[in-house]
Amino acid sequence: MTPEQLQFHKQEIAKLTANGWIGPTYSPICASTIMVDKRSDGTGERKMRMVVNYRELKALTIAPDFPLPPIQTILEMLGGAQYFSTLDLESGFHQIRMAKEDRWKTACRSVMGLFKYKVMPFGLKGAPATFQANINAYPQPLLGQGVIAYLDDVLIYSPDFPSHVTLLQQVLRIFLDQQFYPKFSKCKFAKRELTYLGYTVSAEGIKPAADKIQVIKAWPEVLENETQIPQFLGTVNYCRMFMGPDFARIARPLVDLTHKPVDRHPYSGGTPPQAAFD
């Protein structure tokens, strides 16, 4: 660890302990912790986060299966909505408590000692499915009736302001009763337009968020290697529903280059794949 990473690591362990999310333990197993850079939050400030490497535990885990709602289906539900609110659940996974008899399995080593999680940590194989199952269970009667939950991002949508306020109060009451707490500094209330799951939603319709469009515009004019091809396809695929019925046909030369064996599809900047990229 660099001195900067070590300082952050100590602060993170202290914060998790103060919140009651971890505690000291003895365990026959333990996972390593690493510090990784966190994506910028738009302020330009470099941030880090602590990640526990549960690779060996995940290899032994039979994970529950619970589907995430398809994003296109979510967007189709929003027709006719005039007001929107989003709730961001603070450290959402940590709001799910671990069964006491299973906490020893989450042990992780630190320069401060050995710790176990009392709440669900990030990185467990079944964590996303478990969280989605819980976030669906609490507002179940309201799902698809003005409420959408996609992991820790909750959207409330309504055709008019009075019904929106009523629905928002219902949802907040449900979550608070279940000890699910939003981070209000990241929530948005009764907006005519906002960004949800990378899309700008409003009474006028749905479009890709400005930052997603900017990422596409910022790509180099020529793809330089085969690694960039799936990266580019993944980026534009996010906006596929706005690109018309010919997207698959136009993108086909690039898609073909991602198939193996690669030598059957040699890449050259002057070939049809470059035209498809353009």
Secondary structure, 3 states (H helix, E strand, C coil): CCHHHHHHHHHHHHHHHHCCCEEECCCCCCEEEEEEEECCCCCCCCEEEEEEECHHHHHCCCCCCCCCCCHHHHHHCCCCCCEEEEEEECCHHHHCECCHHHHHHHCEEECCEEEEECECCCCCCCHHHHHHHHHHHCCHHHECCCEEEECCEEEEEECCHHHHHHHHHHHHHHHHHCCCCECHHHCEEEECEEEECCEEEECCEEEECHHHHHHHHCCCCCCCCCCHHHHHHHHHHCCHHHCCCCHHHHHHHHHHHCCCCHHHCCCCCCCHHHHHHC
